[in-house]
Amino acid sequence: MIDYLPAVMAMLGQAQNRYTDPSAWNRLHAELGIRLPNDYQTLVDAYAPIELNSHVSLHHPATERCNLGDWIQDTARAWSEVPWDDLDPDEDPRLLFGLTELSFGTSNGLWPVASTDRGETLFLTAVDGTLSGILVEDGEGGWAQYKMSFAEWLYRYLVGEDMAGPNTSAFYPGPVKLRRLPMAAGERPEPWSGPERGM
């Protein structure tokens, strides 16, 4: 059995921990009214704000730019404005996954935690304030459900599995490519690579 958190970190290389700040997480959890999973917090603290393999973006709660709390709240607000009753039944996550209601940023709703430049949004699902499982919208109205931790989802994404529905693999052989998200106007952070993966 794979221990996914250390497995992902082994692919990404040594933790940077540039913005680690427990008080930022405490403020974020108080603002959101929910506690994000430990594996997600560990990965965000270790590497974010970052883009992985030119696609997946992770934000951090302790930075002014690419701020995780702002991004979660803005994204949840935007998704809350979608006219869900006008959707084709094949694109309605309520029908696809048996959800009695669809809300974003609530104790029984979906919490956006990551996105890709391909338009995909990754949500953690909450039931009575406890997060468990993942829903991914593929940027084109398709949805996929994954009953796993964030670390497992990211590991499987990086090794090339379809993690936003069928035919959504974004596999790159060799080391994972990492690029810091810019923290100031005009900044162009240099990319680097994780360790060799034998892939």
C-alpha positions as CSV (number, residue, x, y, z in Angstrom):
1,M,0.0,0.0,0.0
2,I,1.4,3.4,-1.0
3,D,1.7,6.1,1.6
4,Y,0.7,8.9,-0.8
5,L,1.9,12.0,1.0
6,P,5.5,11.0,1.2
7,A,5.3,9.5,-2.3
8,V,4.1,12.8,-3.7
9,M,6.8,14.7,-1.8
10,A,9.4,12.3,-3.1
11,M,8.4,13.2,-6.7
12,L,8.4,16.9,-6.0
13,G,11.7,17.1,-4.2
14,Q,12.8,18.7,-1.0
15,A,10.1,20.8,0.7
16,Q,10.7,24.6,0.3
17,N,8.5,25.7,3.2
18,R,8.9,29.3,2.1
19,Y,5.6,30.6,3.6
20,T,4.9,28.1,6.4
21,D,2.8,29.9,9.0
22,P,0.5,28.0,11.3
23,S,-1.4,31.2,12.2
24,A,-2.3,31.7,8.5
25,W,-3.9,28.3,8.5
26,N,-5.8,29.1,11.7
27,R,-7.1,32.3,10.3
28,L,-8.1,30.6,7.1
29,H,-10.0,27.8,8.9
30,A,-11.7,30.4,11.1
31,E,-12.8,32.4,8.0
32,L,-14.0,29.3,6.1
33,G,-15.6,27.6,9.1
34,I,-14.0,24.3,8.0
35,R,-10.6,22.6,8.4
36,L,-8.8,21.6,5.3
37,P,-7.1,18.1,5.4
38,N,-3.7,17.7,6.9
39,D,-2.2,16.2,3.7
40,Y,-3.4,19.2,1.7
41,Q,-1.9,21.6,4.2
42,T,1.4,19.8,4.3
43,L,1.8,19.9,0.5
44,V,0.7,23.6,0.3
45,D,3.1,24.6,3.0
46,A,5.9,22.6,1.5
47,Y,5.6,24.0,-2.1
48,A,2.9,26.6,-2.7
49,P,2.3,29.0,-4.4
50,I,3.3,26.8,-7.3
51,E,2.4,25.3,-10.6
52,L,3.1,21.6,-11.1
53,N,3.9,20.0,-14.5
54,S,2.7,23.2,-16.2
55,H,-0.9,22.6,-15.2
56,V,-1.9,22.3,-11.5
57,S,-1.8,25.4,-9.4
58,L,-1.8,25.5,-5.6
59,H,-2.1,28.7,-3.6
60,H,-1.0,29.5,0.0
61,P,-2.9,31.1,2.9
62,A,0.1,33.2,4.0
63,T,0.8,35.1,0.8
64,E,-0.8,38.3,-0.4
65,R,-0.7,37.3,-4.1
66,C,-2.0,33.8,-5.0
67,N,-3.7,33.8,-1.6
68,L,-5.5,30.5,-0.9
69,G,-8.3,32.0,1.2
70,D,-9.1,34.7,-1.4
71,W,-9.0,32.1,-4.2
72,I,-11.3,29.6,-2.4
73,Q,-13.9,32.3,-1.6
74,D,-13.8,33.9,-5.0
75,T,-14.0,30.5,-6.7
76,A,-16.8,29.3,-4.5
77,R,-18.7,32.5,-5.1
78,A,-18.3,32.2,-8.9
79,W,-19.5,28.6,-8.9
80,S,-22.5,29.5,-6.7
81,E,-23.7,31.8,-9.5
82,V,-24.0,29.0,-12.1
83,P,-27.7,28.4,-13.0
84,W,-27.6,24.7,-12.1
85,D,-31.3,24.1,-13.0
86,D,-30.6,25.1,-16.6
87,L,-27.9,22.4,-17.1
88,D,-28.2,19.3,-19.2
89,P,-28.8,16.3,-16.9
90,D,-25.5,14.8,-18.1
91,E,-23.7,17.8,-16.7
92,D,-25.5,18.2,-13.4
93,P,-23.4,16.9,-10.5
94,R,-26.5,16.6,-8.3
95,L,-27.9,13.9,-10.6
96,L,-24.5,12.3,-11.4
97,F,-23.5,11.8,-7.8
98,G,-26.8,11.8,-5.9
99,L,-26.3,15.1,-4.2
100,T,-29.5,16.5,-2.6
101,E,-28.2,20.0,-3.0
102,L,-25.3,21.8,-4.6
103,S,-23.6,24.5,-2.7
104,F,-20.1,25.9,-2.6
105,G,-18.1,26.8,0.5
106,T,-20.7,25.4,2.9
107,S,-20.7,22.7,5.6
108,N,-22.5,20.4,3.1
109,G,-20.9,21.7,-0.1
110,L,-18.0,21.7,-2.4
111,W,-14.7,23.4,-1.5
112,P,-12.4,24.4,-4.4
113,V,-8.8,23.7,-3.5
114,A,-6.8,23.5,-6.8
115,S,-7.2,24.3,-10.4
116,T,-5.4,23.7,-13.7
117,D,-4.7,25.9,-16.7
118,R,-6.8,23.5,-18.7
119,G,-9.9,24.8,-16.9
120,E,-10.3,21.9,-14.4
121,T,-11.3,22.7,-10.8
122,L,-10.7,20.3,-7.9
123,F,-13.2,20.3,-5.1
124,L,-13.2,18.6,-1.7
125,T,-16.7,17.5,-0.7
126,A,-18.0,18.3,2.8
127,V,-20.7,16.5,4.7
128,D,-21.7,18.1,8.0
129,G,-18.4,20.1,8.0
130,T,-16.1,17.1,7.4
131,L,-14.2,16.9,4.2
132,S,-14.0,13.6,2.4
133,G,-13.6,12.8,-1.2
134,I,-13.0,14.8,-4.4
135,L,-15.1,16.0,-7.3
136,V,-13.4,17.4,-10.4
137,E,-15.0,19.5,-13.0
138,D,-13.1,19.2,-16.3
139,G,-13.6,22.8,-17.6
140,E,-16.2,21.6,-20.1
141,G,-19.1,20.6,-17.9
142,G,-18.0,17.1,-17.2
143,W,-17.6,15.9,-13.6
144,A,-15.6,13.0,-12.0
145,Q,-15.7,11.7,-8.4
146,Y,-12.7,10.3,-6.6
147,K,-13.0,8.7,-3.1
148,M,-9.5,9.4,-2.0
149,S,-7.3,11.9,-0.2
150,F,-5.8,15.0,-1.9
151,A,-2.3,13.5,-1.7
152,E,-3.5,10.3,-3.5
153,W,-5.3,12.3,-6.2
154,L,-2.2,14.4,-6.8
155,Y,0.1,11.4,-6.9
156,R,-2.2,9.7,-9.4
157,Y,-2.4,12.9,-11.5
158,L,1.4,13.2,-11.6
159,V,1.9,9.6,-12.7
160,G,-0.5,10.1,-15.6
161,E,-3.8,8.6,-14.5
162,D,-7.1,10.2,-15.7
163,M,-7.9,12.4,-12.7
164,A,-10.5,14.8,-14.1
165,G,-12.6,12.1,-15.8
166,P,-12.0,9.9,-18.9
167,N,-9.2,10.9,-21.2
168,T,-7.8,13.7,-19.0
169,S,-4.3,12.4,-18.4
170,A,-1.6,15.0,-18.4
171,F,1.5,12.8,-18.1
172,Y,5.0,14.0,-18.5
173,P,7.8,11.5,-18.3
174,G,10.9,12.3,-16.3
175,P,11.0,14.6,-13.2
176,V,8.0,16.7,-12.2
177,K,8.3,20.3,-13.4
178,L,7.8,23.0,-10.7
179,R,7.4,26.7,-11.1
180,R,6.7,29.2,-8.4
181,L,3.7,31.5,-9.0
182,P,4.8,35.1,-9.3
183,M,4.6,37.1,-6.0
184,A,5.2,40.6,-7.5
185,A,4.3,42.4,-10.7
186,G,6.8,41.6,-13.5
187,E,8.3,38.6,-11.6
188,R,9.2,35.6,-13.8
189,P,10.1,32.8,-11.5
190,E,12.5,30.2,-13.0
191,P,11.2,26.7,-13.3
192,W,13.0,23.7,-11.8
193,S,12.5,20.0,-11.7
194,G,12.0,17.4,-9.0
195,P,14.2,14.3,-8.7
196,E,14.4,11.6,-11.3
197,R,11.4,9.3,-11.1
198,G,12.4,6.6,-13.5
199,M,9.4,7.3,-15.6
